[in-house]
Amino acid sequence: MIFDLFFTLVNPMKEEYSRVSEYTVLEMERGEFERRNGIDYDIRGSGKIRDPCEMVRHILRGLNIDEGLLRRAADARLERIKRTLYGVEEKNLKILKKIRELGFKTCLISNADVIDVYHWKGSPLSTAFDHVLFSYYEGLLKPNPRIFHLALDRLEIEAAQCFYVGDGGHEELRGAKESGMTTILTTEYSSRIWPEKIPALRQNADYEVARLEDILKVLSNIEGCI
């Protein structure tokens, strides 16, 4: 079983994480910053930029941002993502453990930049998978089928044997489905942040769960899974 990271296993937009963030430091609306973050993301997500400050500078290019403010914004984003990765909900860790106890191999595939991976080793999630693939290290981003096939190779399984679980960002469900995997859309976090996107995401979902732990119900209804 392959999982996405952000908005699937962790929610980086939790209010407590955003009280002091790059958005507040820059006095910029979150939506505007993230809109800029989406532009040329493949450059940052494929590991072509390896310094946190340079990454934020790339996001904000074209704006006249004081160097000191830029560095404070990079530090604030590092801290926000660190809080996200360290603050995994206990129930999500338990479901990952349960799935492995049921005999499933587990893998993580995440589109991630230098800041996203900076504090990964300190996260309780870092030991929760058999394999982890970050686009930052692999040079491949979802929904490129190559990153899904790379995960299958490392898991040593066929696509037809694999479930992919994600919130649907970056067209990941389409990529997983086109790779031959069974797809599970999780809306636990996205339903509170961008519910308007969910109907379109359902088009590439074989199953949908409102909570991550409901994956077990999906598996119990599929003959031969558990």
N, C-alpha and C positions, 0 to 999 in steps of 0.2 A: 504494500500500500504506500503510495507516494502522497506527501502532503506539501501544500504551499505553506509559507510562513506568515507574512503580514496580513492581517485581517482574516486569517484562518485560525492560527494558533495563538497569536498575540494581536492586541489592538494598540497601535502606536498613537492613536488619536484620543486615548482616554483623557478626560478632562484634567485629571491630576498630573498627567505627563506634560500637558500643554500650557499649564499656568506659567511656567518659565520655559520658553522654547525659542527656537530661531524666529518664530513669528512675532512673539512679544518683544524680543530684542530688536528686531528690525522695524517694529511697529507696522507690520504688513499683515493684511488679511491672509489667513491660512489658505483660502482658495486661490489667491493670486500667487502665493509662493509655490503651491503645488502645481498650478498651471504652468509656471515657468519650469518647475522640476520635470514636467512631462516632455518638455522640448529637448530633443537630442538626448533623451535619457540613455539610449543605447551606448553612447560614448562613456558615460559614467558607469552604467551597469555592466559593461564588458571589461571594466578594469583599466581603461585607458587613462583615467585620472586616479592617482593613488595617494593624494594628500587631501585631508578633509577640508582645509581652507581653500585649496584650489577647486575642490568640488563645488563648494558654495559660491565661489567666485564665478564659476562656469554657469551655475544656475541663474545668478543675478547679473550676468554680463549685459552691458548696455546701460546699466544704472550706475549713477555716481555714488558709490558706497565707500565711506571712509574705511581705511584698512583696519583700524582698530575695531570698528563695528563689525566688519566682515569676520574677523577672528572670533569675536564674542558670539556671533551668530553660529559659526561652525562649532564652537565649544558647546553652545546650547543645544544644537542638534545632536551632537555626540552624546550629551547627557540624556536627552529625551529618548533616544534609541537604546541607550544603556538601560534606562529604567524600564523600557518596554521588554527587552530581552531578559532582564533579571526578574521581572514581575509577572512571569507566566502564571496563569491561573492554575491552581493545584488540580482542578478537575481535568484540565487538558493534559497535564502530565500523567494523570491516572489513566486516561483513555488511551494514550500512546502506549503505556506499559501494558494495559489489558490487551490491546491489539497484538503486541508482540507475544504475550503469553498464549494467545490463541493460535500462534504458529505463523503469523504473518511476518515477512521481512518488511522493514519500514525504511523510507527514504524521504529526504527533504529536497525540494527544488525551489529555489527562491531567486527572483531577480533582485539583485542587491548591489549597492555601491560600497565605496570604501568606509563610509560611516556606518552602514548597516552591518558590516562584518567586523568592525573594529573591536567590539566587546563580546563577540560571539562565544569565545571560549569560556567566559564566565557565566554564561546562561545555563540553567538546568536543562534546556533543550539540547545542548551540545552533545549530551551523552544518550539522547533518547532515540537515536536512529542508527540503522546499520550503515547507511551512507548519506552524505550531505553534499549537494551540488549547489554552489552559489554561482550565479552568472559572472560575478566579479572575478572569480578564479578560472571558470571554464571558458570565458570569452563567448558564451552563447546565452541568449536570452529567450525566455518563453515569449511567444508560442512556437519558436523554431523547433521543428520536430527532432532535430539532432540532440537537443538537450534531454528530451524525453527518452530517446533511444539510448543515449549514454547512461541514463539512470537504469534502464532495463538491463543493459549489459552488465552493470555493476551489481545489480540484484540477481543476475543470472536467471531471469524469468522472461516469459513471453508477454506481449502486451495484453493478450486476452486473459491472462491470469492476474492482471493488475488493476487496482482501483486508484483513481486520482482524486484527491480531495482539495478543494480550494474555493476561494470567494469569487473567482472568475476574472480577477484583474489581469490586465495584459493579454486578454484573450486566451488565457491558459487552458480553459476547458475545451475550447475549440482545438488547440494544439494537442491536448491529451487525447481527445476523442478521435482526431484524425490519425493519431499514432496507434489507435486500436485499443485504448484503455477504456474502462468503464468509469464514468465521471460522476462525482458527487459534489453538488453545489452546497456550500455552507453559508448561511445568511446571518449567523449569530451576531456578527459585528457590523456587517455592511447594511443590515436592515435599519440600523440606527443612524448610519452616516450618509448613505446614498441609496435609499429604498427605491428611488425612481429607476435605477439601473437594473434591478433584479429581474424584471420581466424579460429583458433581452438576454440576460445571462442564462436563463432557464432553457433557451433554445439548444444549448450544447451540454445540458445536464441530463444524465440518465436518472439520477435521484437528487432529491433536495432535502437538507436537514436544517432545522432552525437552531439546533444546538449541536456542538461537536459530538457529544455523547450519544446522540441519536444515530450515529453511524452503526452502532451495534444492532439497532433495530433493523437497519437496512440489511446488514449482513445476515441476521437471523431469518430474514424473509427470502434469502437467496439460497436455493438448495445447494448443499455441499460446501457452503462457506464456513459455517460454525455449527 
